Amino acid sequence: MGAAVDTVRIKVLGPVAAFRDTTEIPLGPSRQRAVLGYLALHPGQPVPVGALTEAVWGDDAPASGDQLVRTYVARLRQVLEPDTAPRARTNVIASVPGGYRLDVPPDRVDASHFQQLLGRARARQAAGAPHEAFELLDAALGLWQDPTLADLSGLLASPRHLTALRADWVDAGLRHVAVGLSLGQASVVLPVAEQLAAVEPLQEAVQARYLEALTRSGQRAAAVHHYLSVRARLRAELGVEPGPELRRMYAALLHAGDEPGPGVEPPSRAGADEPDRRPGWRGPGPAIGPLIGREDDVARCATLLVAHRAVTIVGPAGCGKSATGLAVAERVAAAFPDGVATVDAAEARDCGEVLRLLAETLELPGPNADPLRAVADKRMLLVLNDVEHLGSRAGEMVEHALHRCPRTAMLVTSRRRLGLAHEAVFRLAPLPLPGTDAPDALPDNPAVRLFVHRAGLVRPGFRLAPADAVTVARICRGLDGLPLAIELAAACLYTDSLDGVLRRVDDPLDELRPQRRGHPQHHRSLRAALHRSLAALAPVERACLARLAAGDRCFSRDEAAARCAGLVPPARLGAVLDRLVDESLLDARPGPGVPRYRLLRTVALAAATVPESGEHQAFHGMVGNQP
């Protein structure tokens, strides 16, 4: 075995990657990475060329598929063994009759190393050595970056190639939770139980273990709430009631307390006279009152956050990213035993100020306290809201924090993604618009429900009369279903009539300005919110957006080229459109052939006239100092 093999490590339990010592090796295009990923699932085993072709293309393999596989292998050998003579590059990927074999030692391929550790853990558990089994299981699960195997799943043609590996992850997780609970380590195994429950929402054994972990961690209310959510999902998606194991666990947790039921231990009473010093929540919390219309978004984003350490919620101005992010953090808080810390970065002038705000949130002493040092070894969730105005440095700050705090996860809200290699992006759209052909369904529309709820705060007793439903629906449609805009409109009912609010929607940037204390500057009017995004653009990008806003708000790339003629060369137009999409000012809708684009009405109004108001100039000046 050559020296090159001893330094090569291959990872597939997350993004497919290869390393030489600590340096990542560029693996080339996706199908080339797929070939290495499939070989890594069978280290030390001969894999026929035909099997590789089927794994990469499935039933859609081209006639030249086998030859393409050989080409990919040759290129992989070149990057894996660059210092070896071309004909001798067989130390990592060896040739066998009719195929290839990955000759990397099993402990240098994370999937096979995981299998080794899991096998040893099963043996130690069967031999009655729970402490040793627990340590082995902990090490095995630590190799996984993404339990969904999203990257490898996207590279291979069929998910069946990963079924056994995913099943082993579930088995390892269930064993880890069960052994940990038997050792009195409920809070230690709770994050794994949470992750299992998110990845396998309909597997009752998984959900029962999660309920037990919650209950034995002293979170009985959260366990009851989760059981009810699981029961509702089973009814809705499978048409069944919870099975015996889940029902027994629910009955046990209902009786948990001073006299716990079988298998459920109460929280420790050591130091019962002392106040509860669990870390809990620090910083701004979720909004008071319901988060209307975002139930599915919160659930899907929470699942994403459980599986990934860096998640960014992106979306247009006023779509409710901050409120949704805080609700997601609340949903997954139980998975972070060292607590949740939230920072509102909207008014921060630079990343240094964000870190100072984090230090204040953590109540660290001294003006030069290092919050990342304080968080370094903790299993925490950090939430950073509204970082788009910090430019590319926001991504650098988050990446630096993730490296220094390897057990910490970060949830960020921004109008643009951070651009990190392992960032999971959750796109938050405006609320669904009410239809025009079913008046009876209007009261159930999320945008209409939000308006009615907010109207009731400024005009107690407000009810949606049938005669008013169409007017409220027109208001919501005119405001693109943006929660911020709908809340501003509803607040205007304090001094105006419903018809008067509808007239204000003709000019929402200037007419929707109710008094709004306790909100950041860019949430007090639509103009402030939208110009925060416009100010981040280069002059030519703002000019193109204004041209696009002058016509129909749904258009093709060719139509965009015609409108922007003379502003940018045709070869640069794609980059400008991509930039507007990335800033959440333009929505790209993939379709057959080429994508179509759509502008929100509110964005078009703001883009058509960018007034030189003091508010805009001040913000524009601030952005000018950012990268």
C-alpha positions as CSV (number, residue, x, y, z in Angstrom):
1,M,0.0,0.0,0.0
2,G,1.5,3.3,-1.1
3,A,2.3,6.3,1.2
4,A,-0.4,8.3,-0.6
5,V,-3.1,5.9,0.8
6,D,-2.0,6.5,4.4
7,T,-2.7,10.3,4.1
8,V,-6.0,10.2,2.2
9,R,-9.3,10.4,4.1
10,I,-12.7,10.2,2.4
11,K,-16.0,11.5,3.8
12,V,-19.5,10.6,2.6
13,L,-21.5,11.1,5.9
14,G,-22.1,14.7,4.9
15,P,-20.7,16.6,1.9
16,V,-18.7,14.1,-0.2
17,A,-15.1,15.1,0.2
18,A,-11.5,13.8,0.3
19,F,-8.6,15.1,2.3
20,R,-4.8,14.6,2.2
21,D,-3.9,15.1,5.8
22,T,-5.9,18.3,6.5
23,T,-6.0,19.7,3.0
24,E,-9.2,19.1,1.0
25,I,-8.7,17.6,-2.4
26,P,-10.8,19.0,-5.3
27,L,-12.9,16.2,-6.6
28,G,-14.2,17.7,-9.8
29,P,-17.8,17.7,-11.2
30,S,-20.7,16.0,-9.6
31,R,-20.7,12.7,-11.5
32,Q,-17.0,12.3,-10.8
33,R,-17.7,12.9,-7.1
34,A,-20.6,10.3,-7.4
35,V,-18.1,7.7,-8.6
36,L,-15.9,8.2,-5.6
37,G,-18.9,8.3,-3.2
38,Y,-20.2,5.0,-4.5
39,L,-16.7,3.4,-4.2
40,A,-16.5,4.7,-0.6
41,L,-19.7,2.9,0.2
42,H,-17.9,-0.4,-0.7
43,P,-14.2,0.1,0.5
44,G,-12.0,-2.9,-0.2
45,Q,-14.6,-4.5,-2.4
46,P,-14.5,-4.9,-6.2
47,V,-17.1,-2.8,-7.9
48,P,-17.9,-3.5,-11.5
49,V,-17.9,-0.6,-14.0
50,G,-21.5,-1.4,-14.8
51,A,-22.5,-1.0,-11.2
52,L,-20.8,2.4,-11.1
53,T,-22.6,3.4,-14.3
54,E,-26.0,2.3,-12.8
55,A,-25.3,4.1,-9.5
56,V,-24.5,7.4,-11.3
57,W,-27.2,7.4,-14.0
58,G,-29.7,4.7,-13.1
59,D,-31.9,3.8,-16.1
60,D,-30.8,6.9,-18.0
61,A,-27.2,5.9,-18.5
62,P,-25.8,7.1,-21.9
63,A,-24.3,4.7,-24.3
64,S,-20.9,6.0,-23.3
65,G,-21.6,5.6,-19.6
66,D,-19.0,2.9,-19.0
67,Q,-16.3,4.9,-20.8
68,L,-17.3,8.1,-18.9
69,V,-16.8,6.2,-15.6
70,R,-13.3,5.1,-16.7
71,T,-12.6,8.8,-17.5
72,Y,-13.8,9.9,-14.1
73,V,-11.7,7.2,-12.3
74,A,-8.6,8.4,-14.3
75,R,-9.2,12.0,-13.2
76,L,-9.8,11.0,-9.6
77,R,-6.6,9.0,-9.6
78,Q,-4.8,12.1,-10.8
79,V,-6.0,14.3,-7.9
80,L,-5.8,11.6,-5.3
81,E,-2.2,10.6,-6.2
82,P,-0.7,13.7,-8.0
83,D,2.9,12.8,-7.2
84,T,2.7,9.3,-8.5
85,A,3.5,8.3,-12.1
86,P,0.3,8.1,-14.1
87,R,0.5,4.3,-14.7
88,A,1.2,3.7,-11.1
89,R,-1.8,5.6,-9.7
90,T,-3.5,2.5,-8.3
91,N,-2.8,2.9,-4.6
92,V,-6.1,4.6,-3.8
93,I,-8.4,3.3,-6.6
94,A,-7.1,-0.1,-7.7
95,S,-8.1,-1.8,-10.9
96,V,-9.7,-5.3,-10.7
97,P,-11.1,-7.4,-13.5
98,G,-14.1,-5.6,-14.9
99,G,-14.0,-2.7,-12.4
100,Y,-12.3,-0.9,-9.5
101,R,-11.7,-1.2,-5.8
102,L,-11.2,1.6,-3.2
103,D,-8.0,0.6,-1.3
104,V,-8.1,3.2,1.4
105,P,-8.0,1.7,4.9
106,P,-11.5,1.3,6.4
107,D,-10.8,3.7,9.3
108,R,-10.0,6.4,6.7
109,V,-13.4,6.2,5.1
110,D,-16.0,7.7,7.5
111,A,-18.8,5.3,6.5
112,S,-16.7,2.2,7.0
113,H,-15.2,3.6,10.2
114,F,-18.8,4.2,11.4
115,Q,-19.7,0.6,10.6
116,Q,-16.6,-0.6,12.6
117,L,-17.5,1.4,15.6
118,L,-21.2,0.4,15.5
119,G,-20.2,-3.3,15.3
120,R,-18.0,-3.0,18.3
121,A,-20.7,-1.0,20.2
122,R,-23.3,-3.7,19.5
123,A,-20.9,-6.4,20.8
124,R,-20.1,-4.4,24.0
125,Q,-23.8,-3.7,24.6
126,A,-24.6,-7.4,24.2
127,A,-21.7,-8.3,26.6
128,G,-23.2,-6.1,29.3
129,A,-20.7,-3.2,29.1
130,P,-22.9,-0.2,28.7
131,H,-20.3,2.5,29.4
132,E,-18.0,1.2,26.7
133,A,-20.9,0.8,24.3
134,F,-22.0,4.3,25.0
135,E,-18.6,5.8,24.2
136,L,-18.3,3.8,21.0
137,L,-21.8,4.9,19.9
138,D,-21.0,8.5,20.7
139,A,-17.8,8.3,18.5
140,A,-19.8,6.6,15.7
141,L,-22.5,9.2,15.6
142,G,-19.9,12.0,15.8
143,L,-18.7,11.0,12.3
144,W,-22.0,12.0,10.8
145,Q,-22.4,15.6,9.5
146,D,-25.7,15.1,7.8
147,P,-28.0,12.2,8.7
148,T,-30.1,12.8,5.6
149,L,-27.0,12.2,3.4
150,A,-28.4,14.9,1.2
151,D,-25.2,15.5,-0.8
152,L,-24.6,11.8,-1.6
153,S,-28.3,11.2,-2.2
154,G,-28.3,14.0,-4.8
155,L,-25.2,12.6,-6.5
156,L,-26.5,9.0,-6.9
157,A,-29.3,8.0,-9.2
158,S,-31.3,6.1,-6.6
159,P,-31.7,6.4,-2.8
160,R,-31.8,2.6,-2.4
161,H,-27.9,2.7,-2.4
162,L,-28.1,4.5,1.0
163,T,-31.0,2.7,2.6
164,A,-28.8,0.3,4.7
165,L,-26.5,3.1,5.8
166,R,-29.3,5.3,6.9
167,A,-30.9,2.4,8.8
168,D,-27.6,1.8,10.6
169,W,-27.6,5.5,11.6
170,V,-31.1,5.2,13.1
171,D,-30.0,2.0,14.9
172,A,-26.9,3.7,16.3
173,G,-28.9,6.6,17.4
174,L,-31.6,4.5,19.1
175,R,-28.9,2.5,20.9
176,H,-27.1,5.6,22.0
177,V,-30.3,7.1,23.4
178,A,-31.4,3.8,25.1
179,V,-27.9,3.2,26.7
180,G,-27.6,6.8,27.7
181,L,-31.0,6.8,29.4
182,S,-30.0,3.6,31.3
183,L,-26.9,5.4,32.5
184,G,-28.8,8.5,33.6
185,Q,-27.5,10.6,30.8
186,A,-30.8,12.0,29.5
187,S,-29.6,15.5,28.8
188,V,-26.6,14.2,27.0
189,V,-28.6,12.0,24.6
190,L,-31.4,14.5,24.1
191,P,-29.8,16.2,21.0
192,V,-29.5,12.8,19.3
193,A,-33.1,11.9,20.2
194,E,-34.2,15.3,18.8
195,Q,-32.2,14.7,15.6
196,L,-33.7,11.2,15.2
197,A,-37.2,12.5,15.7
198,A,-36.7,15.2,13.0
199,V,-35.2,12.8,10.4
200,E,-37.6,9.9,11.0
201,P,-40.9,11.7,11.9
202,L,-43.2,8.7,11.3
203,Q,-41.1,6.0,12.9
204,E,-42.8,5.3,16.2
205,A,-39.9,3.7,18.0
206,V,-37.9,6.9,17.3
207,Q,-40.6,9.2,18.5
208,A,-41.1,7.1,21.7
209,R,-37.4,7.4,22.5
210,Y,-37.5,11.1,22.0
211,L,-40.5,11.4,24.3
212,E,-38.7,9.5,27.0
213,A,-35.5,11.6,26.6
214,L,-37.6,14.8,26.9
215,T,-39.5,13.5,30.0
216,R,-36.4,12.3,31.7
217,S,-34.7,15.6,31.0
218,G,-37.4,17.3,33.0
219,Q,-39.2,18.7,29.9
220,R,-42.6,17.0,30.4
221,A,-44.6,19.8,28.8
222,A,-42.5,19.7,25.6
223,A,-42.9,15.9,25.5
224,V,-46.7,16.2,25.7
225,H,-46.7,18.9,23.0
226,H,-44.5,16.7,20.8
227,Y,-46.7,13.6,21.2
228,L,-49.7,15.6,20.1
229,S,-47.9,16.8,17.1
230,V,-46.8,13.3,16.2
231,R,-50.4,12.0,16.6
232,A,-51.7,14.7,14.4
233,R,-49.1,13.9,11.7
234,L,-49.8,10.2,11.8
235,R,-53.5,10.9,11.4
236,A,-53.0,13.3,8.6
237,E,-50.4,11.4,6.6
238,L,-51.0,7.8,7.3
239,G,-54.6,7.8,8.6
240,V,-53.6,5.8,11.7
241,E,-53.4,6.3,15.5
242,P,-50.2,6.0,17.5
243,G,-49.1,2.4,18.1
244,P,-48.9,0.6,21.5
245,E,-45.3,1.7,22.2
246,L,-46.0,5.4,21.6
247,R,-49.2,5.3,23.6
248,R,-47.5,3.6,26.6
249,M,-44.8,6.2,26.6
250,Y,-47.4,9.0,26.5
251,A,-49.3,7.4,29.4
252,A,-46.1,7.2,31.3
253,L,-45.1,10.8,30.8
254,L,-48.6,12.0,31.8
255,H,-48.0,10.3,35.2
256,A,-44.4,11.5,35.4
257,G,-43.8,13.8,38.4
258,D,-43.5,12.9,42.1
259,E,-44.6,9.4,41.3
260,P,-43.2,8.6,37.8
261,G,-44.5,5.7,35.8
262,P,-42.3,2.8,34.6
263,G,-39.3,3.8,32.6
264,V,-39.7,7.5,33.3
265,E,-37.5,9.2,35.9
266,P,-38.3,12.6,37.3
267,P,-35.8,15.4,37.0
268,S,-33.1,15.4,39.6
269,R,-34.2,16.9,43.0
270,A,-30.6,17.5,44.1
271,G,-30.4,21.0,45.4
272,A,-34.2,21.3,45.2
273,D,-34.1,24.5,47.3
274,E,-31.8,26.2,44.8
275,P,-33.1,28.1,41.8
276,D,-33.1,26.4,38.4
277,R,-29.7,27.3,36.8
278,R,-30.2,25.6,33.5
279,P,-28.9,27.9,30.7
280,G,-32.2,28.4,28.9
281,W,-32.9,31.4,26.6
282,R,-30.8,34.6,26.4
283,G,-31.6,37.6,24.3
284,P,-34.8,38.6,22.4
285,G,-37.4,35.9,22.5
286,P,-40.1,34.8,20.1
287,A,-43.0,37.2,19.4
288,I,-45.8,37.4,21.9
289,G,-48.9,35.9,20.3
290,P,-49.4,33.5,17.4
291,L,-47.1,33.3,14.3
292,I,-49.9,33.0,11.8
293,G,-49.4,31.1,8.6
294,R,-45.9,29.9,9.3
295,E,-46.6,26.5,11.0
296,D,-45.2,24.4,8.1
297,D,-42.3,26.8,7.6
298,V,-41.2,26.5,11.2
299,A,-41.5,22.7,11.2
300,R,-39.5,22.3,8.0
301,C,-36.8,24.8,9.0
302,A,-36.5,23.2,12.5
303,T,-35.9,19.8,10.8
304,L,-33.2,21.5,8.7
305,L,-31.6,23.0,11.7
306,V,-31.5,19.7,13.6
307,A,-29.5,18.2,10.7
308,H,-27.2,21.1,9.9
309,R,-25.0,23.4,12.0
310,A,-25.5,26.5,9.8
311,V,-28.9,27.5,8.5
312,T,-29.8,30.8,6.9
313,I,-33.4,31.9,6.5
314,V,-33.6,34.2,3.4
315,G,-36.4,36.1,1.9
316,P,-37.7,39.5,0.8
317,A,-37.9,42.4,3.1
318,G,-40.9,42.2,5.4
319,C,-41.6,38.4,4.9
320,G,-41.1,37.6,8.6
321,K,-37.6,36.1,8.7
322,S,-36.8,37.2,12.2
323,A,-40.1,36.1,13.7
324,T,-39.9,32.7,12.0
325,G,-36.3,32.3,13.0
326,L,-37.1,32.9,16.7
327,A,-40.0,30.5,16.5
328,V,-37.7,27.8,14.9
329,A,-35.2,28.4,17.7
330,E,-37.9,27.9,20.3
331,R,-39.0,24.7,18.5
332,V,-35.5,23.1,18.7
333,A,-34.3,24.6,21.9
334,A,-34.5,21.3,23.7
335,A,-31.8,19.9,21.4
336,F,-29.3,22.4,22.9
337,P,-28.6,21.7,26.6
338,D,-26.4,24.8,27.0
339,G,-29.1,27.1,25.8
340,V,-30.1,29.5,23.0
341,A,-28.6,33.0,22.6
342,T,-30.2,35.5,20.2
343,V,-28.8,38.8,18.8
344,D,-30.6,41.4,16.9
345,A,-27.9,42.7,14.5
346,A,-30.1,45.1,12.5
347,E,-28.5,48.2,13.8
348,A,-24.9,46.8,14.2
349,R,-22.4,48.8,12.3
350,D,-19.9,45.9,11.8
351,C,-19.2,42.3,12.8
352,G,-17.3,43.5,15.8
353,E,-20.4,45.1,17.2
354,V,-22.4,41.9,16.6
355,L,-19.9,40.0,18.7
356,R,-20.1,42.7,21.4
357,L,-23.9,42.3,21.4
358,L,-23.4,38.6,21.8
359,A,-21.1,39.1,24.7
360,E,-23.7,41.4,26.4
361,T,-26.4,38.8,25.7
362,L,-24.3,36.1,27.4
363,E,-23.6,38.6,30.3
364,L,-19.9,38.3,30.0
365,P,-17.9,40.7,32.2
366,G,-15.6,43.3,30.8
367,P,-15.6,45.4,27.6
368,N,-13.3,43.0,25.7
369,A,-14.9,39.7,26.5
370,D,-14.6,37.1,23.8
371,P,-18.1,35.5,23.4
372,L,-16.8,32.7,21.1
373,R,-14.3,31.6,23.7
374,A,-17.2,31.4,26.2
375,V,-19.2,29.3,23.8
376,A,-16.3,27.2,22.5
377,D,-17.1,23.9,24.1
378,K,-20.9,24.4,24.6
379,R,-23.8,22.7,22.8
380,M,-25.6,26.0,22.0
381,L,-27.7,27.6,19.4
382,L,-26.8,31.1,18.3
383,V,-29.4,33.1,16.4
384,L,-28.2,36.2,14.5
385,N,-31.1,38.3,13.1
386,D,-30.8,40.8,10.2
387,V,-27.2,40.6,9.1
388,E,-27.6,41.4,5.4
389,H,-26.2,44.9,5.7
390,L,-22.9,43.5,6.9
391,G,-22.1,42.1,3.5
392,S,-19.7,39.3,2.9
393,R,-18.2,39.8,6.4
394,A,-21.3,38.3,7.9
395,G,-20.4,35.0,6.3
396,E,-16.8,35.2,7.4
397,M,-18.0,35.9,11.0
398,V,-20.3,32.9,11.0
399,E,-17.7,30.6,9.5
400,H,-15.2,31.7,12.0
401,A,-17.7,31.1,14.8
402,L,-18.5,27.6,13.6
403,H,-14.8,26.7,13.5
404,R,-14.1,28.0,17.0
405,C,-17.3,26.6,18.5
406,P,-17.5,23.0,17.0
407,R,-20.5,22.0,19.1
408,T,-22.6,25.1,18.4
409,A,-25.2,25.6,15.7
410,M,-26.1,28.9,14.1
411,L,-29.4,30.2,12.7
412,V,-29.1,33.4,10.7
413,T,-31.8,35.5,9.1
414,S,-30.8,37.7,6.1
415,R,-32.1,38.9,2.8
416,R,-29.2,37.1,1.2
417,R,-27.5,33.8,1.8
418,L,-24.0,33.8,3.4
419,G,-22.3,31.7,0.8
420,L,-20.7,29.2,3.1
421,A,-19.7,25.7,1.9
422,H,-21.9,23.8,4.3
423,E,-24.7,26.4,4.7
424,A,-28.3,25.1,4.5
425,V,-30.6,27.8,3.0
426,F,-34.3,28.0,3.9
427,R,-36.2,30.3,1.5
428,L,-39.1,32.0,3.2
429,A,-41.8,33.3,0.8
430,P,-44.6,35.8,1.6
431,L,-47.8,34.4,2.9
432,P,-50.1,32.7,0.3
433,L,-52.3,35.3,-1.4
434,P,-56.1,35.0,-1.1
435,G,-57.9,33.9,-4.2
436,T,-60.5,35.8,-6.1
437,D,-62.9,32.9,-7.0
438,A,-63.9,31.5,-3.6
439,P,-65.1,34.2,-1.2
440,D,-66.1,31.6,1.4
441,A,-62.5,30.5,1.7
442,L,-61.1,34.0,2.4
443,P,-61.3,33.8,6.3
444,D,-59.0,30.7,6.2
445,N,-56.3,32.4,4.1
446,P,-53.2,33.0,6.2
447,A,-52.7,36.6,5.0
448,V,-56.3,37.4,5.8
449,R,-56.1,35.7,9.2
450,L,-53.0,37.8,10.0
451,F,-54.8,41.0,9.1
452,V,-57.8,40.1,11.1
453,H,-55.6,39.2,14.1
454,R,-53.6,42.4,14.0
455,A,-56.7,44.5,13.4
456,G,-58.2,43.1,16.5
457,L,-55.3,44.5,18.5
458,V,-55.9,48.1,17.5
459,R,-59.7,47.8,17.2
460,P,-60.8,45.3,19.9
461,G,-63.8,43.3,18.7
462,F,-62.9,43.5,15.1
463,R,-64.5,40.6,13.2
464,L,-64.3,39.8,9.5
465,A,-67.8,40.4,8.2
466,P,-68.7,38.7,4.9
467,A,-69.1,42.2,3.3
468,D,-65.5,43.1,4.4
469,A,-63.7,39.9,3.4
470,V,-63.2,41.0,-0.2
471,T,-61.8,44.3,0.9
472,V,-59.3,42.7,3.3
473,A,-58.3,40.2,0.5
474,R,-57.6,43.1,-1.8
475,I,-55.5,44.7,0.8
476,C,-53.5,41.5,1.3
477,R,-53.0,41.0,-2.4
478,G,-51.9,44.6,-2.9
479,L,-49.3,44.1,-0.3
480,D,-47.9,40.8,-1.8
481,G,-48.8,38.8,1.3
482,L,-45.9,40.3,3.2
483,P,-46.5,40.0,6.9
484,L,-44.8,43.3,7.8
485,A,-46.9,45.2,5.2
486,I,-50.1,43.5,6.4
487,E,-49.3,44.4,10.0
488,L,-48.6,48.0,9.1
489,A,-51.9,48.2,7.2
490,A,-53.9,46.6,10.0
491,A,-52.3,49.1,12.5
492,C,-53.7,52.0,10.3
493,L,-57.2,50.9,11.4
494,Y,-56.6,52.7,14.7
495,T,-57.3,56.0,12.8
496,D,-58.8,54.9,9.5
497,S,-61.6,52.8,8.0
498,L,-61.2,49.6,6.2
499,D,-61.9,51.4,2.9
500,G,-59.4,54.1,3.9
501,V,-56.7,51.4,4.5
502,L,-57.5,50.0,1.0
503,R,-56.9,53.4,-0.5
504,R,-53.6,53.7,1.4
505,V,-52.5,50.4,-0.3
506,D,-52.3,52.4,-3.6
507,D,-49.2,54.1,-2.2
508,P,-48.0,51.7,0.5
509,L,-44.5,53.1,0.8
510,D,-45.6,56.5,2.1
511,E,-49.2,55.9,3.3
512,L,-48.6,52.9,5.6
513,R,-46.7,54.6,8.4
514,P,-48.5,54.0,11.7
515,Q,-46.8,54.7,15.0
516,R,-44.6,51.7,15.8
517,R,-42.5,51.9,18.8
518,G,-40.2,49.0,19.9
519,H,-39.3,48.0,16.4
520,P,-36.1,48.5,14.5
521,Q,-36.0,51.5,12.1
522,H,-36.3,49.3,9.0
523,H,-39.5,47.7,10.3
524,R,-41.4,51.0,10.9
525,S,-42.3,51.5,7.2
526,L,-42.3,49.7,4.0
527,R,-40.0,52.3,2.4
528,A,-37.4,51.9,5.1
529,A,-37.6,48.1,4.8
530,L,-37.3,48.0,1.0
531,H,-34.7,50.7,0.7
532,R,-32.5,48.8,3.1
533,S,-32.3,46.2,0.3
534,L,-32.0,48.7,-2.6
535,A,-29.1,50.5,-0.8
536,A,-27.0,47.4,-0.9
537,L,-27.1,47.3,-4.8
538,A,-24.6,48.9,-7.1
539,P,-25.9,51.9,-9.1
540,V,-26.2,49.8,-12.3
541,E,-28.1,47.1,-10.5
542,R,-30.6,49.6,-9.1
543,A,-31.0,51.1,-12.5
544,C,-31.8,47.7,-14.0
545,L,-34.3,47.0,-11.2
546,A,-36.0,50.3,-12.0
547,R,-36.2,49.3,-15.7
548,L,-37.6,45.9,-14.8
549,A,-40.2,47.5,-12.5
550,A,-41.5,49.7,-15.3
551,G,-43.2,46.9,-17.2
552,D,-45.1,43.7,-16.4
553,R,-43.9,42.2,-13.1
554,C,-43.6,38.7,-14.6
555,F,-41.1,38.5,-17.4
556,S,-38.6,36.3,-19.2
557,R,-34.8,36.8,-19.5
558,D,-35.3,38.0,-23.1
559,E,-37.8,40.6,-21.9
560,A,-35.4,41.6,-19.1
561,A,-32.7,42.1,-21.8
562,A,-34.9,44.4,-23.8
563,R,-35.8,46.5,-20.8
564,C,-32.2,46.8,-19.6
565,A,-30.7,47.5,-23.1
566,G,-28.0,50.2,-22.8
567,L,-27.5,49.7,-19.1
568,V,-25.5,46.4,-19.1
569,P,-24.0,44.3,-21.9
570,P,-26.1,41.2,-22.7
571,A,-23.3,39.0,-21.4
572,R,-23.5,40.7,-18.0
573,L,-27.3,40.6,-17.7
574,G,-27.4,37.1,-16.2
575,A,-25.0,38.2,-13.4
576,V,-27.2,41.2,-12.6
577,L,-30.4,39.1,-12.5
578,D,-28.7,36.6,-10.3
579,R,-27.6,39.4,-7.9
580,L,-31.2,40.7,-7.7
581,V,-32.4,37.2,-7.0
582,D,-29.7,36.7,-4.3
583,E,-30.8,39.9,-2.7
584,S,-34.4,38.6,-2.5
585,L,-35.5,41.5,-4.7
586,L,-36.4,39.3,-7.6
587,D,-38.0,35.8,-7.7
588,A,-36.7,33.3,-10.2
589,R,-39.1,30.6,-11.2
590,P,-37.5,27.7,-13.0
591,G,-39.5,26.2,-15.8
592,P,-39.0,24.4,-19.1
593,G,-36.2,26.0,-21.1
594,V,-35.3,29.2,-19.3
595,P,-36.5,30.6,-15.9
596,R,-39.1,33.4,-15.6
597,Y,-38.8,36.2,-13.1
598,R,-41.3,37.9,-10.9
599,L,-41.2,41.2,-9.0
600,L,-43.3,41.8,-6.0
601,R,-45.6,44.8,-6.4
602,T,-44.1,46.5,-3.3
603,V,-40.5,46.0,-4.6
604,A,-41.5,47.4,-8.0
605,L,-43.0,50.5,-6.4
606,A,-39.8,51.0,-4.4
607,A,-37.5,50.4,-7.3
608,A,-39.4,52.8,-9.6
609,T,-38.6,55.8,-7.4
610,V,-35.7,55.8,-5.0
611,P,-36.2,59.2,-3.1
612,E,-33.2,60.9,-1.6
613,S,-34.8,61.0,1.9
614,G,-32.7,61.5,4.9
615,E,-33.6,58.0,6.1
616,H,-32.4,56.5,2.8
617,Q,-29.2,58.5,2.7
618,A,-28.2,57.6,6.2
619,F,-28.6,53.9,5.6
620,H,-27.0,54.1,2.2
621,G,-24.0,55.8,3.8
622,M,-23.7,53.0,6.3
623,V,-23.9,50.3,3.7
624,G,-21.2,52.1,1.7
625,N,-18.8,51.3,4.5
626,Q,-19.5,47.6,4.3
627,P,-17.9,45.1,1.8
